[in-house]
Amino acid sequence: MMIREPKADPTRAKEVKVKIPVSHHIKLHSMKVLTGKQISDAITEALDVYFASRGIEETLTMPQLRER
């Protein structure tokens, strides 16, 4: 008997750990203090805008991604 896993919900949050320049972190923390917006919310909003401005094909064929 096979157990089927539920399909992944693309709207649920997934935690990732990334390294960013300290200067970016300082700016994000300053924004958090000044606006009260959580850093994760700001990053999610910025990524939504970024991906909405590009087609998926353009994003997947970026030279920076192919080099890794």
N, C-alpha and C positions, 0 to 999 in steps of 0.2 A: 504494500500500500504506500502510495506517495503522499506526502503532506505538502500541500501548496502554500507557499508563503503569500501573504497579501501583497498586492502590487504596491510598489513604493509610491508614496504621496509626494509629488514634486513640490508641494507647498510647505511641507514640514521643514523645520530648521535642521541643519546638519552642522555640527561644530567642526571647525578646522583650525589648525594652528599654523600661523605664518610668521615669517620674520619680515619686519619693515624697518626702514631707516629710523633712527631715533628722532630725527627732525619731523618725520610724519607722525610719530607717536606723540610728540609734544604738541603738534597742531591739533591732533584728534582729542587729546586730553584737554587742551584749552577750549576747544569747541564744546566738549562735554560740560566743563565748568561754566562757560558763558551761556549756553543754551539749555542745558539740562538734558540734552539728547544723549542717549547711550551710544558708546563708540560702535557697538555691533549694529545698532540701528542706522547710524550714519554710513557705515561701510555697506550695509545691505542696500540702502538707498542709492549710494554712488554706483554700486555694481549694477543695479537695475537700470539706471540711466545709461551707463556705459553699454550694456548689452542691448538695450532698446535702440541705441544709436547705430548699432552695427548689425549686419545680417549674420546669422550663425555661420554661414560659409566663410565670410570674411574673417570672423573671429578664429575659426578652426584652421585657416590657412595662413595665419600670421607667421612671418619668418621666425620670430622669437620662439614660438611654440614648437616649430619643427626642429630647431637646433638642440632642444633638450632631450 
